[in-house]
């Protein structure tokens, strides 16, 4: 059995509590003010681009569910619950996933998306019956070249209550986290893969003890250098994901300087651009949303994990 991260009963002593709570609160406020941009178009299950429709909605569900579950401040949990409810409403209380599975029975993404809601207790019996049948097909269980994506599917299966279609440990062994290559090989694309290896293994930070001692030590040793590099490159979204990973480590260190850098990169209304400067004045609302929504959600997610982490010490800064 693994030890899950528990939600504190109330605010706790933390060297960065005020900063982290402000970042989470202002980030959630921004997302809530822009939640209309998460609405799904009528053609979402047919011709719409899933990267512009389903992907944002799934990310909203995944990250708001964790904040609603774990953040120590009840008013922030309530805001996150409202966002999760909005995402579930857009998914038509689960009916959308049945439509997606019928349209693409070989696809994994409907199961992954539904798993985020199922983990939060939002379920649909018809969807689960259909998914149980589909995931039992030989064609659905074919090996995938992207082993990090396989971890995502396996985590979704566990959330829904389905048997794993392949061994989790075997898939993990083929990922960056499992192999732990020389740290200087890490570049932007593989860094995102590494952060998601950690998220899928720990159920998005809920069960940090699932990290092996060797993996935790590897991350503890190299995260500061990677984080510093991408902060210098002003890749705020990736820096936020790395800070979320740091908060999953046993005896995490609160890096005040890194958090201040992200705070300073935000817009006046609390949004964090994915990289570089915020969108210039005159940029359309849809473009501003696309440039900021993911990194703003990541900031609130990472801030929640950092807020509830067990700290060893505070990093200088």
GIUR-V367170 format. One record per helix or strand of 3 or more residues. SS is the DSSP state (~ for helix, > for strand). FROM is the first residue (numbers start at 0). TO is the last residue. Records with the same first field share a line. If there is no record, write none. Layout:
SS->FROM-TO + FROM-TO
This chain:
~->16-32 + 34-37 + 53-69 + 73-89 + 91-102 + 108-118 + 124-133 + 146-159 + 167-171 + 175-178 + 182-184 + 187-200 + 207-209 + 212-231 + 235-246 + 255-263 + 284-307
>->251-254 + 310-314
